[in-house]
């Protein structure tokens, strides 16, 4: 059984940056071979007739220029590898006291076009009285350690040039004062920044951070995957994984990563063992 003792998965520099800014950039953590395997699979799901998309995947469009495909790791093993990527798990485990649980995984395809975007924070739908923190989306720091109960990633499958793509307000995960109305979702330093990325880079961030995507201006589509991880011990809302009726489509380790449990998960154990031997 695990305990609530924080685990040293993060470097001191990573802890400092995440506490200060609310995010970390992990360059080049998705292997090129996996990127090459993902793209034709996703292209097939984007162009297939709705009836030919394997359940429980769900494709939807946000007009005029954005398409989502949810639950992609139930459709192909390469996305299960992504959800258990050792560098992603290392950081997520370091921010959840060694107890991460995957709660969501979705692919987004976006082309350039006009759109009205607003910053937002992600939550679980639970609303709390003003002045209280939502325990399902908490952020605390004590004795040089961080606890963040709800994390998300932006996984770039195509290059994201400067000034476009993922946009955030650094440090806003700690803010208790409402943001100004009309705050632009664009590259507007120092209030907000966009993060240039190469295919295979990953941003991990607190979902309390104000974030969105700047308007996409390139001639090729923006391709990215979002994952969400929560603290595994006691958050068990109805919409969380696993999707039990599709259990047979997951590896044992992937299924374990989706479950609420106090046991140290095998993927975390492997990362811990790798770090101990480094």
C-alpha positions in Angstrom: 0.0 0.0 0.0 1.2 3.5 -0.7 1.2 6.2 2.0 0.6 10.0 1.7 4.3 10.6 1.9 5.3 12.7 -1.2 7.6 10.9 -3.6 10.7 12.5 -5.1 9.8 12.2 -8.8 10.3 15.9 -9.5 13.6 17.8 -9.5 13.9 20.9 -7.3 13.9 23.0 -10.5 10.6 21.4 -11.7 8.9 21.9 -8.3 10.0 25.6 -8.3 8.7 26.2 -11.8 5.4 24.4 -11.3 4.7 26.1 -8.0 5.5 29.5 -9.6 3.9 29.1 -13.1 1.5 26.2 -12.8 2.9 24.1 -15.7 5.9 22.2 -17.0 7.1 21.7 -20.6 8.6 18.3 -21.3 10.4 18.4 -24.6 10.5 15.4 -27.0 9.0 12.8 -24.6 6.8 11.1 -27.2 8.9 8.8 -29.4 9.0 9.6 -33.2 7.9 6.0 -33.8 4.8 6.5 -31.8 4.0 9.8 -33.5 4.3 8.1 -36.9 1.9 5.3 -35.7 -0.6 7.7 -34.2 -1.2 10.0 -37.2 -2.6 7.5 -39.8 -4.8 5.9 -37.1 -6.2 9.4 -36.2 -6.6 10.3 -39.9 -8.7 7.1 -40.4 -11.0 8.0 -37.5 -11.3 11.6 -38.7 -12.5 10.5 -42.2 -14.4 7.3 -41.4 -18.2 7.1 -41.5 -19.6 7.5 -38.0 -20.7 3.9 -37.9 -17.2 2.7 -38.6 -15.6 4.4 -35.6 -14.9 1.7 -33.0 -16.9 2.1 -29.7 -16.5 3.7 -27.2 -14.7 6.4 -29.3 -16.8 9.5 -29.9 -16.2 12.0 -32.7 -17.7 15.5 -32.4 -17.3 18.9 -34.1 -17.0 22.3 -32.6 -17.9 24.5 -35.6 -16.3 25.8 -37.7 -12.8 24.4 -37.3 -12.4 21.9 -34.4 -13.0 18.2 -34.2 -12.7 16.0 -31.1 -12.3 12.3 -30.8 -12.8 11.0 -27.2 -11.5 7.8 -25.5 -8.9 7.2 -28.2 -6.9 4.8 -26.1 -9.8 2.3 -26.2 -9.3 2.2 -30.0 -5.6 1.7 -30.3 -2.7 0.5 -28.1 -0.4 3.3 -29.1 -2.5 5.8 -27.1 -2.3 3.5 -24.1 1.5 3.8 -24.4 1.1 7.5 -24.4 -1.1 7.5 -21.3 1.6 5.5 -19.5 4.6 7.4 -21.0 7.3 7.2 -18.3 8.1 10.9 -18.4 4.4 12.0 -18.2 3.8 9.5 -15.4 6.9 10.7 -13.6 5.7 14.3 -13.4 2.0 13.4 -12.8 3.0 11.0 -10.0 5.2 13.6 -8.5 2.3 16.0 -8.3 -0.3 13.5 -7.0 1.8 12.0 -4.2 2.5 8.9 -6.3 -1.2 8.2 -6.9 -2.3 9.2 -10.4 -5.5 8.0 -12.1 -6.2 8.7 -15.8 -9.7 10.2 -16.0 -9.9 11.4 -19.7 -8.1 11.2 -23.0 -9.2 13.1 -26.2 -7.7 14.0 -29.5 -8.3 17.5 -31.1 -7.9 18.4 -34.8 -8.1 22.1 -35.5 -7.8 24.2 -38.7 -7.4 27.9 -39.1 -10.5 30.1 -39.1 -12.3 32.8 -37.1 -13.4 31.9 -33.6 -14.1 33.6 -30.3 -12.1 32.1 -27.5 -12.2 32.7 -23.8 -9.8 31.6 -21.0 -11.2 28.9 -18.7 -10.3 26.6 -15.9 -11.3 23.0 -16.0 -13.2 21.3 -13.2 -15.3 18.2 -12.5 -18.6 20.0 -12.6 -18.7 20.3 -8.8 -19.4 23.8 -7.7 -18.2 25.0 -4.2 -19.2 28.0 -2.1 -17.1 31.1 -2.9 -14.0 31.1 -0.8 -13.6 27.4 -0.5 -11.3 25.2 -2.6 -12.8 22.4 -4.7 -11.1 19.2 -3.2 -11.4 17.6 -6.7 -9.3 20.5 -8.2 -6.9 21.5 -5.4 -3.4 22.9 -5.3 -1.2 23.0 -2.2 2.4 23.4 -1.4 4.1 22.6 2.0 7.5 21.6 3.1 8.9 21.8 -0.4 6.4 19.4 -1.9 3.4 20.0 -4.2 0.0 18.4 -4.2 -2.2 18.9 -7.3 -5.3 16.8 -7.4 -6.3 17.5 -11.1 -3.8 17.8 -13.9 -4.0 18.0 -17.7 -1.6 17.6 -20.6 -1.3 19.2 -24.0 0.5 16.6 -26.2 1.7 18.1 -29.5 1.5 15.8 -32.5 2.5 18.6 -34.9 4.8 21.6 -34.5 3.2 24.6 -32.7 5.0 27.7 -33.8 5.6 30.8 -31.6 2.5 33.0 -31.1 -0.1 30.4 -31.8 -1.4 27.2 -30.1 -1.6 26.6 -26.4 -2.1 29.8 -24.4 -2.0 30.2 -20.6 -1.8 32.8 -17.9 1.3 31.8 -15.8 0.6 31.6 -12.0 -3.2 31.9 -12.4 -3.6 28.5 -10.7 -3.0 30.3 -7.4 -5.3 33.3 -8.1 -8.4 33.9 -5.9 -9.4 37.1 -7.6 -11.6 36.8 -10.8 -9.8 37.6 -14.0 -10.8 40.7 -16.0 -13.5 40.4 -18.5 -12.3 40.2 -22.1 -8.8 39.0 -21.3 -7.6 38.1 -24.8 -6.8 34.4 -25.6 -3.7 35.2 -27.6 0.0 35.8 -27.2 -0.2 38.8 -24.9 2.9 38.8 -22.6 3.4 39.2 -19.8 -0.3 38.5 -18.9 -0.6 35.4 -21.1 1.9 33.4 -23.1 1.9 30.8 -25.8 4.3 27.9 -25.6 6.1 27.0 -28.8 6.3 23.2 -29.2 7.7 20.5 -31.4 5.8 17.4 -32.3 6.4 15.0 -29.3 6.6 17.8 -26.7 4.1 17.7 -23.8 2.9 20.5 -21.4 1.6 19.3 -18.0 -0.5 21.9 -16.1 -2.8 22.4 -13.2 -6.4 22.6 -14.4 -6.8 25.6 -12.1 -4.6 27.5 -14.6 -6.4 29.9 -17.0 -5.8 28.4 -20.4 -7.1 27.9 -23.9 -5.7 27.7 -27.4 -4.9 30.8 -29.4 -6.5 31.0 -32.9 -4.7 28.7 -35.2 -3.1 30.5 -38.2 -1.1 27.8 -40.0 -2.0 26.1 -43.3 -1.6 22.6 -41.7 -3.9 21.4 -38.9 -3.1 21.7 -35.2 -3.1 18.1 -33.8 -2.9 17.5 -30.1 -4.1 15.1 -27.4 -5.4 16.1 -23.9 -5.0 13.7 -21.0 -6.4 14.3 -17.5 -5.1 12.8 -14.4 -6.5 13.0 -10.8 -5.5 11.9 -7.4 -6.4 8.2 -7.3 -7.5 7.6 -3.7 -11.0 9.1 -3.3 -12.3 11.0 -6.4 -14.7 8.6 -8.1 -17.2 10.7 -10.0 -19.6 9.0 -12.4 -17.9 10.2 -15.6 -14.5 8.8 -14.7 -12.7 5.9 -16.4 -12.7 2.9 -16.7 -15.5 2.2 -19.1 -16.2 -1.3 -17.7 -18.1 -2.5 -20.7 -15.0 -2.0 -22.8 -12.5 -3.5 -20.3 -11.2 -6.0 -22.9 -9.8 -3.3 -25.0 -7.3 -2.2 -22.4 -4.1 -3.8 -21.1 -4.0 -4.8 -17.5 -1.7 -1.9 -16.6 -3.9 0.7 -18.5 -7.0 -0.6 -16.7 -5.2 -0.3 -13.4 -4.2 3.3 -14.2 -7.8 4.2 -14.7 -9.1 2.6 -11.5 -9.5 4.3 -8.1 -7.1 2.5 -5.8 -4.6 3.0 -3.0 -2.2 0.4 -4.3 0.8 1.7 -6.1 0.1 1.2 -9.8 2.5 -0.9 -11.9 3.4 2.0 -14.2 4.3 4.2 -11.2 6.3 1.4 -9.7 8.3 1.0 -12.9 9.0 4.7 -13.0 10.1 4.7 -9.3 12.4 1.7 -10.0 13.9 3.4 -13.0 14.6 6.6 -11.0 16.1 4.5 -8.1 18.5 2.9 -10.6 19.5 6.2 -12.3 
